Amino acid sequence: MADSLSSQLQMSDGDLRVSVTFQSTQVLCELGGELDIESGDLVADVVLALARDARQLTISLDRLGFCGAVGLRMLREIALIRQAAGHPVRIVGASSNVLDLLRWIGVPDHVELVGSTLATAGHSASAFDAGVHDLSAILPLAQLSHAIGALVSATVGVSVSIQRASQFHTIVTTAAAAADLDAVQYESANGPCVEALSTGQQVHERADGFDERWPRFAAAARRRRVLSVVSTPVPSLPDADAAAVNLYVGDDVVRPAMLHGLDQLASLASGLTRISHGSLDPRS
């Protein structure tokens, strides 16, 4: 992926929503909902991992309805760690009370604090509809999705779909187009990701085969210039009956080596997710 392009990851953990946008060496992390004792430490891990190499990190609180003491401590911890690495942090969209408390608890002087008058880019709430995983468990899947999007040329978007009972959800997406394509499949109960979830088998198809297999998906794919798709099952994901990582590509050449690589990466992400979730002993 060229440095001039951007990609997004969106995650959900109950009442907290996290959107991370990558562009070149800059990362924008938007928090929405409630940042409290249930999620503060996990958010710190997620943000620091995803923004590890970013020269500039901006954390937007515009959509944050509640920020507890743990959330304040998390923001200060991120600022201190980034300061030690010599990288700046901007915290924008904070209420006057949160700004006062951040200054009071000693956020480093190099952190730029901006009040809630700053407008930031919005994201559809539908991308956060799952609310079924804690953020530490989602992190390996988020990193996998971003890595695939960066490595595969002509990527339109990458997403992770899960099925619980008869419901489908997108828990991670790198682009709005991927979330939209997922939603079309969920509504019709038909498409590559639904097929991968139901069969447990990798699904790969080019655009010339879309209409025959998945008519509604085919129409949506044409609108987004998607010429091939690969949906790869993620085995044994905690709290999900089935899971799959979906790669939407604006190119009709997906080589066998890539299919095998996606299968291996999905298995690796599954293992890391289960370790994070505490359902797999990392020594085994």
The 8 nearest C-alpha neighbors of each residue, nearest first, counted from 0:
[[1, 149, 152, 2, 150, 4, 148, 151],
 [0, 2, 3, 4, 23, 149, 5, 152],
 [1, 3, 23, 4, 0, 22, 5, 24],
 [2, 4, 1, 23, 22, 5, 0, 24],
 [5, 3, 2, 1, 22, 0, 6, 23],
 [4, 6, 22, 21, 3, 20, 7, 23],
 [7, 5, 21, 173, 20, 174, 22, 4],
 [6, 8, 173, 20, 174, 19, 21, 9],
 [9, 7, 173, 19, 172, 18, 171, 20],
 [8, 10, 18, 171, 172, 17, 19, 7],
 [11, 9, 17, 171, 170, 16, 127, 18],
 [10, 12, 16, 130, 127, 15, 17, 13],
 [13, 11, 130, 15, 133, 132, 134, 14],
 [12, 14, 130, 15, 11, 131, 16, 132],
 [13, 15, 32, 33, 12, 16, 130, 11],
 [16, 14, 32, 33, 12, 13, 31, 11],
 [17, 15, 11, 31, 30, 10, 32, 12],
 [16, 18, 30, 10, 9, 29, 11, 31],
 [17, 19, 9, 29, 8, 28, 10, 20],
 [20, 18, 28, 8, 7, 27, 9, 29],
 [21, 19, 7, 27, 26, 6, 8, 28],
 [22, 20, 26, 6, 5, 25, 7, 23],
 [23, 21, 5, 25, 24, 4, 26, 2],
 [22, 24, 2, 25, 3, 21, 4, 5],
 [25, 23, 53, 54, 22, 55, 26, 52],
 [26, 24, 55, 22, 53, 23, 54, 56],
 [25, 27, 21, 56, 20, 53, 50, 57],
 [28, 26, 57, 20, 19, 58, 56, 29],
 [27, 29, 19, 58, 18, 59, 57, 26],
 [30, 28, 59, 18, 17, 58, 60, 19],
 [31, 29, 17, 60, 63, 16, 59, 62],
 [32, 30, 63, 62, 16, 15, 17, 33],
 [31, 33, 15, 63, 64, 14, 16, 62],
 [34, 32, 65, 15, 14, 64, 35, 63],
 [35, 33, 66, 70, 39, 65, 38, 15],
 [34, 36, 67, 37, 39, 38, 70, 69],
 [35, 37, 69, 38, 39, 67, 34, 70],
 [38, 36, 35, 39, 34, 40, 41, 69],
 [37, 39, 41, 35, 36, 40, 34, 42],
 [40, 38, 70, 42, 41, 69, 35, 36],
 [41, 39, 43, 42, 38, 73, 44, 69],
 [40, 42, 44, 38, 43, 39, 135, 134],
 [43, 41, 45, 39, 44, 40, 46, 38],
 [42, 44, 40, 46, 41, 45, 73, 47],
 [45, 43, 41, 42, 47, 46, 48, 40],
 [44, 46, 42, 48, 43, 47, 49, 138],
 [47, 45, 49, 43, 48, 44, 50, 42],
 [46, 48, 50, 44, 51, 45, 49, 43],
 [49, 47, 51, 45, 46, 50, 44, 43],
 [48, 50, 46, 51, 47, 45, 142, 52],
 [51, 49, 53, 47, 48, 52, 46, 26],
 [50, 52, 48, 47, 49, 53, 46, 81],
 [53, 51, 50, 54, 24, 49, 48, 25],
 [54, 52, 24, 50, 25, 55, 51, 26],
 [55, 53, 24, 86, 25, 52, 56, 87],
 [54, 56, 25, 53, 87, 88, 26, 86],
 [57, 55, 26, 88, 27, 25, 89, 53],
 [56, 58, 89, 27, 88, 90, 28, 26],
 [59, 57, 28, 90, 29, 27, 89, 91],
 [58, 60, 29, 91, 92, 61, 90, 28],
 [59, 61, 92, 63, 93, 30, 62, 91],
 [62, 60, 92, 59, 63, 115, 93, 91],
 [63, 61, 31, 60, 30, 64, 32, 29],
 [62, 64, 31, 32, 60, 61, 65, 30],
 [63, 65, 32, 33, 62, 31, 66, 34],
 [66, 64, 33, 63, 34, 67, 32, 35],
 [67, 65, 34, 70, 35, 33, 71, 68],
 [68, 66, 35, 70, 69, 34, 71, 65],
 [67, 69, 71, 70, 72, 66, 35, 36],
 [70, 68, 72, 36, 71, 67, 39, 35],
 [69, 71, 39, 73, 67, 68, 72, 34],
 [72, 70, 68, 74, 73, 69, 75, 67],
 [71, 73, 69, 75, 70, 74, 76, 68],
 [74, 72, 70, 76, 71, 75, 43, 39],
 [75, 73, 71, 77, 76, 72, 78, 70],
 [74, 76, 78, 72, 106, 73, 77, 79],
 [77, 75, 73, 79, 78, 74, 72, 80],
 [76, 78, 74, 80, 75, 79, 81, 73],
 [77, 79, 75, 81, 76, 80, 82, 74],
 [80, 78, 82, 76, 81, 77, 75, 83],
 [81, 79, 83, 77, 82, 78, 76, 84],
 [80, 82, 84, 86, 78, 83, 79, 77],
 [83, 81, 85, 79, 84, 80, 86, 78],
 [84, 82, 80, 81, 85, 79, 86, 78],
 [85, 83, 81, 82, 86, 80, 79, 87],
 [84, 86, 82, 83, 81, 87, 54, 80],
 [85, 87, 81, 54, 84, 82, 55, 88],
 [88, 86, 55, 81, 82, 110, 56, 85],
 [87, 89, 56, 110, 57, 55, 78, 111],
 [90, 88, 57, 111, 110, 112, 58, 91],
 [89, 91, 58, 112, 57, 59, 113, 111],
 [92, 90, 113, 59, 93, 114, 112, 60],
 [115, 91, 93, 61, 114, 60, 59, 117],
 [94, 92, 114, 115, 60, 91, 97, 98],
 [93, 95, 97, 96, 115, 114, 98, 92],
 [94, 96, 98, 97, 99, 93, 114, 115],
 [97, 95, 99, 94, 98, 100, 93, 101],
 [96, 98, 100, 94, 99, 95, 93, 101],
 [99, 97, 95, 101, 96, 100, 93, 94],
 [98, 100, 96, 102, 97, 101, 103, 95],
 [99, 101, 103, 97, 102, 98, 104, 96],
 [102, 100, 98, 104, 103, 99, 106, 97],
 [101, 103, 99, 105, 100, 104, 106, 98],
 [102, 104, 100, 101, 105, 99, 106, 98],
 [105, 103, 101, 102, 100, 106, 75, 72],
 [106, 104, 102, 103, 107, 101, 75, 108],
 [105, 107, 75, 102, 101, 104, 108, 78],
 [108, 106, 109, 110, 105, 79, 78, 82],
 [107, 109, 110, 106, 111, 105, 102, 112],
 [108, 110, 107, 111, 87, 88, 82, 106],
 [111, 109, 88, 108, 107, 89, 112, 87],
 [110, 112, 89, 90, 109, 113, 88, 108],
 [111, 113, 90, 91, 89, 110, 114, 98],
 [114, 112, 91, 92, 90, 111, 93, 115],
 [115, 113, 92, 93, 116, 91, 94, 117],
 [92, 114, 116, 93, 117, 94, 61, 91],
 [117, 115, 114, 118, 92, 113, 61, 93],
 [118, 116, 115, 92, 119, 114, 91, 113],
 [119, 117, 116, 120, 92, 115, 61, 121],
 [120, 118, 121, 117, 59, 61, 92, 29],
 [119, 121, 122, 118, 29, 59, 27, 20],
 [122, 120, 119, 123, 118, 29, 124, 62],
 [123, 121, 124, 120, 18, 126, 175, 125],
 [122, 124, 125, 126, 121, 127, 175, 178],
 [123, 125, 126, 127, 122, 128, 16, 121],
 [126, 124, 123, 127, 128, 178, 122, 129],
 [125, 127, 124, 128, 123, 178, 169, 9],
 [128, 126, 11, 125, 124, 129, 10, 16],
 [129, 127, 125, 126, 130, 168, 124, 11],
 [128, 130, 131, 168, 127, 170, 11, 169],
 [131, 129, 13, 12, 11, 132, 128, 127],
 [130, 132, 129, 12, 13, 133, 238, 11],
 [133, 131, 12, 130, 134, 136, 137, 238],
 [132, 134, 12, 136, 135, 137, 131, 11],
 [133, 135, 137, 136, 41, 12, 138, 132],
 [136, 134, 138, 137, 133, 41, 275, 45],
 [135, 137, 272, 275, 276, 134, 138, 133],
 [136, 138, 134, 140, 135, 139, 141, 132],
 [137, 139, 141, 135, 140, 136, 134, 142],
 [140, 138, 142, 141, 268, 137, 272, 143],
 [141, 139, 143, 137, 138, 142, 268, 144],
 [142, 140, 138, 144, 143, 139, 171, 137],
 [141, 143, 139, 145, 140, 144, 146, 138],
 [142, 144, 140, 146, 141, 145, 139, 147],
 [145, 143, 141, 147, 146, 142, 157, 140],
 [144, 146, 148, 142, 147, 143, 149, 141],
 [147, 145, 149, 143, 148, 144, 142, 150],
 [148, 146, 150, 144, 149, 145, 151, 143],
 [149, 147, 145, 146, 150, 151, 154, 144],
 [148, 150, 0, 146, 147, 151, 145, 152],
 [151, 149, 147, 148, 146, 152, 0, 154],
 [152, 150, 148, 147, 154, 149, 153, 0],
 [151, 153, 154, 150, 0, 149, 148, 248],
 [154, 152, 249, 248, 250, 155, 151, 0],
 [153, 155, 248, 152, 156, 148, 151, 249],
 [156, 154, 248, 247, 249, 153, 225, 176],
 [157, 155, 177, 174, 247, 154, 173, 246],
 [156, 158, 246, 173, 245, 144, 172, 177],
 [157, 159, 172, 245, 171, 244, 177, 173],
 [158, 160, 244, 171, 243, 169, 170, 245],
 [161, 159, 169, 243, 242, 168, 170, 244],
 [160, 162, 242, 168, 241, 167, 239, 169],
 [163, 161, 167, 241, 240, 166, 239, 242],
 [162, 164, 240, 166, 239, 165, 167, 161],
 [163, 165, 166, 162, 240, 167, 239, 241],
 [164, 166, 163, 162, 167, 240, 188, 185],
 [167, 165, 163, 162, 164, 168, 185, 161],
 [166, 168, 162, 161, 185, 163, 165, 160],
 [169, 167, 161, 129, 160, 170, 162, 166],
 [168, 170, 160, 159, 171, 161, 126, 129],
 [169, 171, 10, 159, 129, 168, 160, 11],
 [172, 170, 159, 9, 158, 10, 169, 8],
 [173, 171, 158, 8, 174, 9, 157, 178],
 [172, 174, 7, 8, 6, 157, 156, 158],
 [175, 173, 156, 176, 7, 177, 172, 6],
 [174, 176, 178, 177, 179, 173, 172, 156],
 [177, 175, 179, 174, 178, 180, 156, 223],
 [176, 178, 156, 180, 179, 175, 174, 157],
 [177, 179, 181, 175, 176, 180, 172, 182],
 [180, 178, 176, 182, 181, 177, 175, 183],
 [181, 179, 177, 183, 182, 178, 176, 219],
 [180, 182, 178, 184, 179, 183, 177, 185],
 [183, 181, 185, 179, 184, 180, 186, 178],
 [184, 182, 180, 186, 181, 185, 216, 179],
 [183, 185, 190, 189, 181, 187, 182, 186],
 [184, 186, 188, 182, 183, 187, 167, 181],
 [187, 185, 183, 184, 188, 182, 189, 181],
 [186, 188, 189, 184, 185, 183, 215, 190],
 [189, 187, 185, 184, 186, 193, 190, 183],
 [188, 190, 187, 184, 193, 213, 194, 185],
 [189, 191, 184, 193, 213, 192, 194, 216],
 [192, 190, 194, 193, 202, 230, 195, 189],
 [191, 193, 195, 230, 194, 190, 196, 245],
 [194, 192, 196, 190, 195, 191, 189, 197],
 [193, 195, 191, 197, 192, 196, 198, 190],
 [196, 194, 192, 199, 200, 198, 193, 197],
 [195, 197, 193, 194, 241, 199, 198, 242],
 [198, 196, 194, 195, 199, 193, 241, 200],
 [199, 197, 200, 195, 196, 194, 201, 193],
 [198, 200, 195, 196, 232, 197, 201, 241],
 [201, 199, 198, 195, 202, 232, 231, 196],
 [200, 202, 231, 230, 195, 232, 203, 199],
 [201, 203, 230, 229, 195, 191, 200, 231],
 [204, 202, 229, 228, 230, 201, 205, 227],
 [203, 205, 228, 227, 208, 202, 206, 229],
 [204, 206, 227, 207, 208, 251, 226, 228],
 [205, 207, 226, 209, 208, 227, 204, 251],
 [208, 206, 205, 209, 210, 226, 204, 211],
 [207, 209, 206, 205, 210, 211, 204, 212],
 [208, 210, 217, 206, 212, 213, 211, 207],
 [211, 209, 214, 217, 213, 212, 208, 207],
 [210, 212, 209, 208, 213, 214, 207, 217],
 [213, 211, 209, 210, 214, 208, 190, 217],
 [212, 214, 216, 190, 210, 209, 215, 217],
 [215, 213, 210, 217, 216, 211, 212, 218],
 [216, 214, 217, 218, 213, 219, 183, 187],
 [215, 217, 219, 213, 218, 214, 220, 190],
 [218, 216, 209, 214, 220, 210, 215, 219],
 [217, 219, 221, 215, 220, 216, 214, 222],
 [218, 220, 216, 222, 221, 217, 215, 180],
 [219, 221, 225, 217, 223, 222, 218, 216],
 [222, 220, 224, 218, 223, 219, 225, 217],
 [221, 223, 219, 220, 224, 218, 225, 217],
 [222, 224, 220, 221, 225, 219, 176, 155],
 [225, 223, 221, 222, 249, 220, 226, 155],
 [224, 226, 249, 220, 248, 223, 227, 221],
 [227, 225, 206, 249, 251, 250, 205, 248],
 [228, 226, 205, 251, 248, 206, 204, 225],
 [227, 229, 247, 204, 246, 203, 248, 205],
 [228, 230, 203, 246, 202, 245, 231, 204],
 [231, 229, 245, 202, 192, 244, 201, 191],
 [230, 232, 201, 243, 244, 262, 229, 245],
 [233, 231, 243, 199, 242, 195, 234, 201],
 [232, 234, 243, 242, 265, 269, 266, 231],
 [235, 233, 236, 232, 269, 266, 242, 241],
 [236, 234, 237, 269, 233, 241, 239, 273],
 [235, 237, 234, 239, 269, 238, 242, 233],
 [238, 236, 239, 235, 273, 276, 278, 272],
 [239, 237, 236, 240, 131, 132, 163, 235],
 [240, 238, 241, 163, 237, 236, 162, 161],
 [239, 241, 163, 162, 164, 238, 242, 161],
 [242, 240, 162, 239, 196, 161, 236, 243],
 [243, 241, 161, 233, 160, 232, 196, 162],
 [244, 242, 232, 233, 231, 160, 159, 230],
 [243, 245, 159, 231, 230, 158, 160, 232],
 [246, 244, 230, 158, 157, 229, 159, 243],
 [245, 247, 157, 229, 228, 230, 156, 248],
 [248, 246, 228, 156, 155, 154, 225, 157],
 [249, 247, 154, 155, 227, 250, 225, 153],
 [248, 250, 225, 226, 153, 224, 155, 154],
 [251, 249, 226, 248, 252, 153, 227, 225],
 [250, 252, 226, 227, 205, 253, 249, 206],
 [251, 253, 250, 254, 227, 205, 226, 248],
 [254, 252, 251, 257, 255, 258, 227, 250],
 [253, 255, 257, 256, 252, 258, 259, 251],
 [256, 254, 258, 257, 259, 253, 260, 252],
 [255, 257, 259, 254, 258, 260, 253, 261],
 [258, 256, 260, 254, 255, 259, 261, 253],
 [259, 257, 255, 261, 260, 256, 262, 254],
 [258, 260, 262, 256, 257, 261, 255, 263],
 [259, 261, 257, 263, 262, 258, 256, 264],
 [262, 260, 264, 258, 263, 259, 265, 257],
 [261, 263, 259, 265, 260, 264, 231, 258],
 [264, 262, 260, 266, 261, 265, 267, 259],
 [263, 265, 267, 261, 266, 262, 268, 260],
 [266, 264, 268, 233, 262, 267, 263, 261],
 [267, 265, 269, 263, 264, 268, 233, 234],
 [266, 268, 264, 270, 269, 265, 263, 271],
 [267, 269, 271, 265, 270, 266, 139, 140],
 [270, 268, 266, 272, 267, 271, 236, 233],
 [269, 271, 273, 267, 272, 268, 274, 266],
 [272, 270, 274, 268, 273, 269, 275, 139],
 [271, 273, 136, 275, 269, 270, 274, 139],
 [272, 274, 276, 278, 270, 279, 275, 271],
 [275, 273, 279, 277, 271, 276, 272, 281],
 [276, 274, 272, 136, 273, 277, 135, 271],
 [275, 277, 273, 136, 274, 278, 272, 135],
 [276, 278, 274, 275, 279, 273, 280, 272],
 [277, 279, 273, 276, 274, 280, 237, 275],
 [280, 278, 274, 273, 277, 281, 270, 276],
 [279, 281, 282, 283, 274, 278, 277, 273],
 [282, 280, 283, 274, 279, 271, 270, 273],
 [281, 283, 280, 279, 274, 270, 271, 277],
 [282, 280, 281, 279, 274, 270, 278, 273]]
